[in-house]
Amino acid sequence: MRAPNANAVCERFLRSVRAECLDHVLVLGAAHLRSTLLSYCAYFNTARPHQGIGQQVPTGPPEAPCAGGSVEEIPVLGGLHHKYRRVA
């Protein structure tokens, strides 16, 4: 293979999908698998912090820190994971 690092990235992502998503969901068919994976990928790229990039999310600008206010919890994948955001 000409891109040896691509295998490592792919294997790491697939391990995350399996450990954080598919091991906890009973998949009922191809359409359910597709929607579950799309939802997990959106969470993975927009809400989940990544160690390799300094605990930042891959897409989207970082949220500006707010002084005060409460934190709102948004369930993802039926509550398997959660997004958090500060509410003024």
Phi and psi in radians as a Rosetta constraint file:
Dihedral C 1 N 2 CA 2 C 2 CIRCULARHARMONIC -1.564 0.35
Dihedral N 2 CA 2 C 2 N 3 CIRCULARHARMONIC -0.203 0.35
Dihedral C 2 N 3 CA 3 C 3 CIRCULARHARMONIC -2.208 0.35
Dihedral N 3 CA 3 C 3 N 4 CIRCULARHARMONIC 1.366 0.35
Dihedral C 3 N 4 CA 4 C 4 CIRCULARHARMONIC -1.100 0.35
Dihedral N 4 CA 4 C 4 N 5 CIRCULARHARMONIC -0.497 0.35
Dihedral C 4 N 5 CA 5 C 5 CIRCULARHARMONIC -1.272 0.35
Dihedral N 5 CA 5 C 5 N 6 CIRCULARHARMONIC -0.407 0.35
Dihedral C 5 N 6 CA 6 C 6 CIRCULARHARMONIC -1.109 0.35
Dihedral N 6 CA 6 C 6 N 7 CIRCULARHARMONIC -0.650 0.35
Dihedral C 6 N 7 CA 7 C 7 CIRCULARHARMONIC -1.078 0.35
Dihedral N 7 CA 7 C 7 N 8 CIRCULARHARMONIC -0.751 0.35
Dihedral C 7 N 8 CA 8 C 8 CIRCULARHARMONIC -1.118 0.35
Dihedral N 8 CA 8 C 8 N 9 CIRCULARHARMONIC -0.727 0.35
Dihedral C 8 N 9 CA 9 C 9 CIRCULARHARMONIC -1.130 0.35
Dihedral N 9 CA 9 C 9 N 10 CIRCULARHARMONIC -0.797 0.35
Dihedral C 9 N 10 CA 10 C 10 CIRCULARHARMONIC -1.103 0.35
Dihedral N 10 CA 10 C 10 N 11 CIRCULARHARMONIC -0.774 0.35
Dihedral C 10 N 11 CA 11 C 11 CIRCULARHARMONIC -1.117 0.35
Dihedral N 11 CA 11 C 11 N 12 CIRCULARHARMONIC -0.673 0.35
Dihedral C 11 N 12 CA 12 C 12 CIRCULARHARMONIC -1.139 0.35
Dihedral N 12 CA 12 C 12 N 13 CIRCULARHARMONIC -0.756 0.35
Dihedral C 12 N 13 CA 13 C 13 CIRCULARHARMONIC -1.126 0.35
Dihedral N 13 CA 13 C 13 N 14 CIRCULARHARMONIC -0.789 0.35
Dihedral C 13 N 14 CA 14 C 14 CIRCULARHARMONIC -1.122 0.35
Dihedral N 14 CA 14 C 14 N 15 CIRCULARHARMONIC -0.620 0.35
Dihedral C 14 N 15 CA 15 C 15 CIRCULARHARMONIC -1.143 0.35
Dihedral N 15 CA 15 C 15 N 16 CIRCULARHARMONIC -0.688 0.35
Dihedral C 15 N 16 CA 16 C 16 CIRCULARHARMONIC -1.126 0.35
Dihedral N 16 CA 16 C 16 N 17 CIRCULARHARMONIC -0.764 0.35
Dihedral C 16 N 17 CA 17 C 17 CIRCULARHARMONIC -1.034 0.35
Dihedral N 17 CA 17 C 17 N 18 CIRCULARHARMONIC -0.796 0.35
Dihedral C 17 N 18 CA 18 C 18 CIRCULARHARMONIC -1.194 0.35
Dihedral N 18 CA 18 C 18 N 19 CIRCULARHARMONIC -0.852 0.35
Dihedral C 18 N 19 CA 19 C 19 CIRCULARHARMONIC -1.237 0.35
Dihedral N 19 CA 19 C 19 N 20 CIRCULARHARMONIC -0.659 0.35
Dihedral C 19 N 20 CA 20 C 20 CIRCULARHARMONIC -1.668 0.35
Dihedral N 20 CA 20 C 20 N 21 CIRCULARHARMONIC -0.206 0.35
Dihedral C 20 N 21 CA 21 C 21 CIRCULARHARMONIC -2.297 0.35
Dihedral N 21 CA 21 C 21 N 22 CIRCULARHARMONIC -1.184 0.35
Dihedral C 21 N 22 CA 22 C 22 CIRCULARHARMONIC -1.217 0.35
Dihedral N 22 CA 22 C 22 N 23 CIRCULARHARMONIC -0.444 0.35
Dihedral C 22 N 23 CA 23 C 23 CIRCULARHARMONIC -1.245 0.35
Dihedral N 23 CA 23 C 23 N 24 CIRCULARHARMONIC -0.208 0.35
Dihedral C 23 N 24 CA 24 C 24 CIRCULARHARMONIC -2.022 0.35
Dihedral N 24 CA 24 C 24 N 25 CIRCULARHARMONIC 0.034 0.35
Dihedral C 24 N 25 CA 25 C 25 CIRCULARHARMONIC -2.151 0.35
Dihedral N 25 CA 25 C 25 N 26 CIRCULARHARMONIC 2.332 0.35
Dihedral C 25 N 26 CA 26 C 26 CIRCULARHARMONIC -1.539 0.35
Dihedral N 26 CA 26 C 26 N 27 CIRCULARHARMONIC 1.882 0.35
Dihedral C 26 N 27 CA 27 C 27 CIRCULARHARMONIC -1.404 0.35
Dihedral N 27 CA 27 C 27 N 28 CIRCULARHARMONIC 2.243 0.35
Dihedral C 27 N 28 CA 28 C 28 CIRCULARHARMONIC -1.781 0.35
Dihedral N 28 CA 28 C 28 N 29 CIRCULARHARMONIC 0.024 0.35
Dihedral C 28 N 29 CA 29 C 29 CIRCULARHARMONIC 2.817 0.35
Dihedral N 29 CA 29 C 29 N 30 CIRCULARHARMONIC 3.120 0.35
Dihedral C 29 N 30 CA 30 C 30 CIRCULARHARMONIC -1.115 0.35
Dihedral N 30 CA 30 C 30 N 31 CIRCULARHARMONIC -0.723 0.35
Dihedral C 30 N 31 CA 31 C 31 CIRCULARHARMONIC -1.162 0.35
Dihedral N 31 CA 31 C 31 N 32 CIRCULARHARMONIC -0.690 0.35
Dihedral C 31 N 32 CA 32 C 32 CIRCULARHARMONIC -1.163 0.35
Dihedral N 32 CA 32 C 32 N 33 CIRCULARHARMONIC -0.725 0.35
Dihedral C 32 N 33 CA 33 C 33 CIRCULARHARMONIC -1.060 0.35
Dihedral N 33 CA 33 C 33 N 34 CIRCULARHARMONIC -0.775 0.35
Dihedral C 33 N 34 CA 34 C 34 CIRCULARHARMONIC -1.076 0.35
Dihedral N 34 CA 34 C 34 N 35 CIRCULARHARMONIC -0.809 0.35
Dihedral C 34 N 35 CA 35 C 35 CIRCULARHARMONIC -1.199 0.35
Dihedral N 35 CA 35 C 35 N 36 CIRCULARHARMONIC -0.631 0.35
Dihedral C 35 N 36 CA 36 C 36 CIRCULARHARMONIC -1.120 0.35
Dihedral N 36 CA 36 C 36 N 37 CIRCULARHARMONIC -0.794 0.35
Dihedral C 36 N 37 CA 37 C 37 CIRCULARHARMONIC -1.173 0.35
Dihedral N 37 CA 37 C 37 N 38 CIRCULARHARMONIC -0.655 0.35
Dihedral C 37 N 38 CA 38 C 38 CIRCULARHARMONIC -1.122 0.35
Dihedral N 38 CA 38 C 38 N 39 CIRCULARHARMONIC -0.734 0.35
Dihedral C 38 N 39 CA 39 C 39 CIRCULARHARMONIC -1.135 0.35
Dihedral N 39 CA 39 C 39 N 40 CIRCULARHARMONIC -0.747 0.35
Dihedral C 39 N 40 CA 40 C 40 CIRCULARHARMONIC -1.152 0.35
Dihedral N 40 CA 40 C 40 N 41 CIRCULARHARMONIC -0.719 0.35
Dihedral C 40 N 41 CA 41 C 41 CIRCULARHARMONIC -1.101 0.35
Dihedral N 41 CA 41 C 41 N 42 CIRCULARHARMONIC -0.690 0.35
Dihedral C 41 N 42 CA 42 C 42 CIRCULARHARMONIC -1.102 0.35
Dihedral N 42 CA 42 C 42 N 43 CIRCULARHARMONIC -0.764 0.35
Dihedral C 42 N 43 CA 43 C 43 CIRCULARHARMONIC -1.100 0.35
Dihedral N 43 CA 43 C 43 N 44 CIRCULARHARMONIC -0.779 0.35
Dihedral C 43 N 44 CA 44 C 44 CIRCULARHARMONIC -1.046 0.35
Dihedral N 44 CA 44 C 44 N 45 CIRCULARHARMONIC -0.669 0.35
Dihedral C 44 N 45 CA 45 C 45 CIRCULARHARMONIC -1.633 0.35
Dihedral N 45 CA 45 C 45 N 46 CIRCULARHARMONIC -0.274 0.35
Dihedral C 45 N 46 CA 46 C 46 CIRCULARHARMONIC -2.092 0.35
Dihedral N 46 CA 46 C 46 N 47 CIRCULARHARMONIC -0.255 0.35
Dihedral C 46 N 47 CA 47 C 47 CIRCULARHARMONIC -2.310 0.35
Dihedral N 47 CA 47 C 47 N 48 CIRCULARHARMONIC -0.427 0.35
Dihedral C 47 N 48 CA 48 C 48 CIRCULARHARMONIC -1.500 0.35
Dihedral N 48 CA 48 C 48 N 49 CIRCULARHARMONIC 2.164 0.35
Dihedral C 48 N 49 CA 49 C 49 CIRCULARHARMONIC -1.251 0.35
Dihedral N 49 CA 49 C 49 N 50 CIRCULARHARMONIC 2.521 0.35
Dihedral C 49 N 50 CA 50 C 50 CIRCULARHARMONIC -2.017 0.35
Dihedral N 50 CA 50 C 50 N 51 CIRCULARHARMONIC 2.282 0.35
Dihedral C 50 N 51 CA 51 C 51 CIRCULARHARMONIC -1.080 0.35
Dihedral N 51 CA 51 C 51 N 52 CIRCULARHARMONIC -0.714 0.35
Dihedral C 51 N 52 CA 52 C 52 CIRCULARHARMONIC -1.138 0.35
Dihedral N 52 CA 52 C 52 N 53 CIRCULARHARMONIC -0.298 0.35
Dihedral C 52 N 53 CA 53 C 53 CIRCULARHARMONIC -2.108 0.35
Dihedral N 53 CA 53 C 53 N 54 CIRCULARHARMONIC 0.622 0.35
Dihedral C 53 N 54 CA 54 C 54 CIRCULARHARMONIC 1.228 0.35
Dihedral N 54 CA 54 C 54 N 55 CIRCULARHARMONIC 0.703 0.35
Dihedral C 54 N 55 CA 55 C 55 CIRCULARHARMONIC 1.027 0.35
Dihedral N 55 CA 55 C 55 N 56 CIRCULARHARMONIC 0.529 0.35
Dihedral C 55 N 56 CA 56 C 56 CIRCULARHARMONIC -1.777 0.35
Dihedral N 56 CA 56 C 56 N 57 CIRCULARHARMONIC 2.874 0.35
Dihedral C 56 N 57 CA 57 C 57 CIRCULARHARMONIC -1.601 0.35
Dihedral N 57 CA 57 C 57 N 58 CIRCULARHARMONIC 2.548 0.35
Dihedral C 57 N 58 CA 58 C 58 CIRCULARHARMONIC -1.084 0.35
Dihedral N 58 CA 58 C 58 N 59 CIRCULARHARMONIC -0.646 0.35
Dihedral C 58 N 59 CA 59 C 59 CIRCULARHARMONIC -2.096 0.35
Dihedral N 59 CA 59 C 59 N 60 CIRCULARHARMONIC 2.720 0.35
Dihedral C 59 N 60 CA 60 C 60 CIRCULARHARMONIC 1.500 0.35
Dihedral N 60 CA 60 C 60 N 61 CIRCULARHARMONIC 2.575 0.35
Dihedral C 60 N 61 CA 61 C 61 CIRCULARHARMONIC -1.278 0.35
Dihedral N 61 CA 61 C 61 N 62 CIRCULARHARMONIC 2.613 0.35
Dihedral C 61 N 62 CA 62 C 62 CIRCULARHARMONIC -1.162 0.35
Dihedral N 62 CA 62 C 62 N 63 CIRCULARHARMONIC 2.562 0.35
Dihedral C 62 N 63 CA 63 C 63 CIRCULARHARMONIC -1.237 0.35
Dihedral N 63 CA 63 C 63 N 64 CIRCULARHARMONIC 2.417 0.35
Dihedral C 63 N 64 CA 64 C 64 CIRCULARHARMONIC -1.241 0.35
Dihedral N 64 CA 64 C 64 N 65 CIRCULARHARMONIC 2.351 0.35
Dihedral C 64 N 65 CA 65 C 65 CIRCULARHARMONIC -1.149 0.35
Dihedral N 65 CA 65 C 65 N 66 CIRCULARHARMONIC 2.408 0.35
Dihedral C 65 N 66 CA 66 C 66 CIRCULARHARMONIC -1.916 0.35
Dihedral N 66 CA 66 C 66 N 67 CIRCULARHARMONIC 2.465 0.35
Dihedral C 66 N 67 CA 67 C 67 CIRCULARHARMONIC -1.567 0.35
Dihedral N 67 CA 67 C 67 N 68 CIRCULARHARMONIC 2.053 0.35
Dihedral C 67 N 68 CA 68 C 68 CIRCULARHARMONIC 1.474 0.35
Dihedral N 68 CA 68 C 68 N 69 CIRCULARHARMONIC -3.018 0.35
Dihedral C 68 N 69 CA 69 C 69 CIRCULARHARMONIC 1.507 0.35
Dihedral N 69 CA 69 C 69 N 70 CIRCULARHARMONIC 3.009 0.35
Dihedral C 69 N 70 CA 70 C 70 CIRCULARHARMONIC -1.914 0.35
Dihedral N 70 CA 70 C 70 N 71 CIRCULARHARMONIC 2.949 0.35
Dihedral C 70 N 71 CA 71 C 71 CIRCULARHARMONIC -1.836 0.35
Dihedral N 71 CA 71 C 71 N 72 CIRCULARHARMONIC 2.288 0.35
Dihedral C 71 N 72 CA 72 C 72 CIRCULARHARMONIC -1.758 0.35
Dihedral N 72 CA 72 C 72 N 73 CIRCULARHARMONIC 2.395 0.35
Dihedral C 72 N 73 CA 73 C 73 CIRCULARHARMONIC -1.827 0.35
Dihedral N 73 CA 73 C 73 N 74 CIRCULARHARMONIC 2.233 0.35
Dihedral C 73 N 74 CA 74 C 74 CIRCULARHARMONIC -2.052 0.35
Dihedral N 74 CA 74 C 74 N 75 CIRCULARHARMONIC 2.009 0.35
Dihedral C 74 N 75 CA 75 C 75 CIRCULARHARMONIC -1.223 0.35
Dihedral N 75 CA 75 C 75 N 76 CIRCULARHARMONIC 2.494 0.35
Dihedral C 75 N 76 CA 76 C 76 CIRCULARHARMONIC -2.172 0.35
Dihedral N 76 CA 76 C 76 N 77 CIRCULARHARMONIC 2.447 0.35
Dihedral C 76 N 77 CA 77 C 77 CIRCULARHARMONIC 0.973 0.35
Dihedral N 77 CA 77 C 77 N 78 CIRCULARHARMONIC 0.835 0.35
Dihedral C 77 N 78 CA 78 C 78 CIRCULARHARMONIC 1.193 0.35
Dihedral N 78 CA 78 C 78 N 79 CIRCULARHARMONIC 0.416 0.35
Dihedral C 78 N 79 CA 79 C 79 CIRCULARHARMONIC 1.698 0.35
Dihedral N 79 CA 79 C 79 N 80 CIRCULARHARMONIC 0.028 0.35
Dihedral C 79 N 80 CA 80 C 80 CIRCULARHARMONIC -1.122 0.35
Dihedral N 80 CA 80 C 80 N 81 CIRCULARHARMONIC -0.681 0.35
Dihedral C 80 N 81 CA 81 C 81 CIRCULARHARMONIC -2.260 0.35
Dihedral N 81 CA 81 C 81 N 82 CIRCULARHARMONIC 2.946 0.35
Dihedral C 81 N 82 CA 82 C 82 CIRCULARHARMONIC -2.425 0.35
Dihedral N 82 CA 82 C 82 N 83 CIRCULARHARMONIC 2.533 0.35
Dihedral C 82 N 83 CA 83 C 83 CIRCULARHARMONIC -1.750 0.35
Dihedral N 83 CA 83 C 83 N 84 CIRCULARHARMONIC 2.618 0.35
Dihedral C 83 N 84 CA 84 C 84 CIRCULARHARMONIC -2.232 0.35
Dihedral N 84 CA 84 C 84 N 85 CIRCULARHARMONIC 2.465 0.35
Dihedral C 84 N 85 CA 85 C 85 CIRCULARHARMONIC -2.574 0.35
Dihedral N 85 CA 85 C 85 N 86 CIRCULARHARMONIC 2.647 0.35
Dihedral C 85 N 86 CA 86 C 86 CIRCULARHARMONIC -1.476 0.35
Dihedral N 86 CA 86 C 86 N 87 CIRCULARHARMONIC 2.344 0.35
Dihedral C 86 N 87 CA 87 C 87 CIRCULARHARMONIC -1.930 0.35
Dihedral N 87 CA 87 C 87 N 88 CIRCULARHARMONIC 2.259 0.35
